[in-house]
């Protein structure tokens, strides 16, 4: 009984930026100044449960020189995994794919949305939708495919299912989104069989509503879907900066430990906190392309000229050129 009271007293509220980092980097960051005692125990337990290793080892094959995550600019591949009934996470396809590149010198982030239907070369499997890389070879093959596509190192990977996404949005008390398309509203209601009903205009979306908003693709295209994902990401950043308090983090830590995996170590997570709380800007990049339907199968054919421009931009962001 005494131990129970002691634990309740030890629970702290985390800073808003920590909540954002949970979504963007998949797991809770902390500093000894803001998290101690019972809270530290909770976070450490969740971090250990979430940590995985890539077959390649700690450093990308695209890194010519030794990589120091505490000093060098870096990239993080964020994967939203679509696990269906009867499927393991390893068997599932990636439903959302965003590459975050962080420049330490300028303290900037560039978020690149990669359409799930992008027609790319998956090592060992030939050309297919990039979303299938995860089903063919888990996070390892997805990382290799993205590195092959963009010709840059993917230093870290975060996999998260959509339960974690909903939890983050709900812990932020929702995010403000301006919904402009009436047809989109109707399609979301149809997709969710009436469980999610939205309206045009600016509204605060809860976790279920935000998830439906970023996942629907029948209303328009995979390209527009990627733009909605970027819109919600930025809304989370904006919301976190304006909040003065956030509800107790206990539930969110437990949820993330069970629904997130990452090759970031606890030491690396803690080391990233000062940088992430001092970021000056977050910009988004959207890959362009055209519809491609060989044998009546839909793909998104990337625009090679724009892809080359994006490659150069990301290399500069990572200070590799």
Beta strands, then each sheet from edge to edge (+ up, - down):
strand 1: 74-82
strand 2: 93-103
strand 3: 108-113
strand 4: 119-122
strand 5: 126-129
strand 6: 156-160
strand 7: 175-179
strand 8: 201-205
strand 9: 260-262
strand 10: 281-286
strand 11: 289-292
strand 12: 299-302
sheet 1: 9+ 6- 1- 2+ 3- 10-
sheet 2: 4+ 5-
sheet 3: 7+ 8-
sheet 4: 11+ 12-
end
